[in-house]
Amino acid sequence: MNRTLAELALAAGLVIAAGLAPARADDNDYPTEARADYVFGCMAANGQTREALTKCACSVDAIAAILPYDKYVQASTILGMRQGIGQRANEFRSTKIFDDKVAELRRAQAEAEIRCYRPSAN
């Protein structure tokens, strides 16, 4: 797939509303633009508030701490391709290796939700 398709699929997959503990920028390989795209998409899905900004930033940092960027792009691309219609989209829906890649992202998202969206138990 070309870079443009991967970027579009990444943007389409940004309805993720979960995140992990913040990671330092040098702890992973997520480009700033990808982080910003994630936060914009997350805020669109969760409200344009300061609280949403904080939680969405936490979320992308947490996901980045768990999942390398290349795996994030792959899973996001698969999710975007699954939204299509026809034989190609069906191939992305019914292939085990694609299911495994998406499952990795879902696990990172679930952990991110626990760390960033759930109230801490004090």
N, C-alpha and C positions, 0 to 999 in steps of 0.2 A: 504494500500500500504506500502511496505517496505521503509525504509529510502533511500536505493540506488535508487529506482525508483523516489522518490521525488527529490533527488538531481539531477538526470539526467534530469527530467522534468524542474527543476529550471534552469539548465544550458541552456536547449533548449529555455526557455522563455526569455532569456536575450538579445533579440534583441530590447529591449526597448530603445528608443532614447529620453527619456524625464525625467525631474526631478523637484524637489521643492527646496525651500530654505534649506540650510544646517541645520541639526539637531544635537544636542549634542549626543554623544555616549550613554549617560544614558537616553535619551528621548525615547528609543525604545529597542526592544529585538532582533535586527538583529545581528547575529554572524559576526565577522570580515571576516570569510571565505566566507559567503554569499555575503557580500558587495564587497569583492575582485572579486568573480565570476561575479557579476553584472557588475562591472567596466570593467573587461577583455572583457566580451561579448559586452558591450556597445561600447568600444573602437574598437573592431573588426568591428562593424557595422558603426562606425562614424569616423574612421581614428585613426592612432596611433600617435596622436600629443599631445602636452602639453595642448592645448585648449580642445581637446576631453577628456583628463583625468580630467580636471577641471569640465567640464560640466557633465560628467558621474558620477563623485563623488558627485556633487551637486544633480544629479538626484536620485541616490540611497538614499541619505540622506533625500531628500524631500519625496520620496515614503515611507520611513521608518517612517517619522513623521506623515504620514496620515494613513498608513495601518499596522496593527500589523503583525509581522513576520509569524505567523501561517496562517493568511489569504493570505499573499503573496505566501507562499509555496503551499497552496491549489489552488490558481488561476493559478500559474505557472504550477503545475502538471496537471490541467485540460487542459491548453493550449497545453502542451506536449502530452497528451493523444488524443487530438483532431487531432493531426497531423497523427495519425495512420490510418489504414484501417480496415474495418470489423465492426462487430456488436458492439464491445466494444467501438471503436472510435465513432460510431454513437450515442451511449448512452451518451457520453460526449458532443456531439454536440447538442443533442436535449432534454436536461433536464434543466428545468427552474432554479433550484437551482444552477446548474453549471453556467448558463448564468449570474445569479446574482453575483456570486463570481468573475467571469471574469470582469463583469462591474465595480465592486469596484476597481479592479486593473487598469482598463482602465481610470477611473476617476482620480486616483492617478497619473497615467502616464501623463495625459493631464495637470494636475496642475503642475507637475514637468517640463513639457515642457515649460509652460508659465514662470515659475520662473527661469529656468536654461538655456534655449536655445533662448529665445526671447531677443532682445536688450532692455535694460531698457530705459524708456522714461524720459529723463532728460531735 
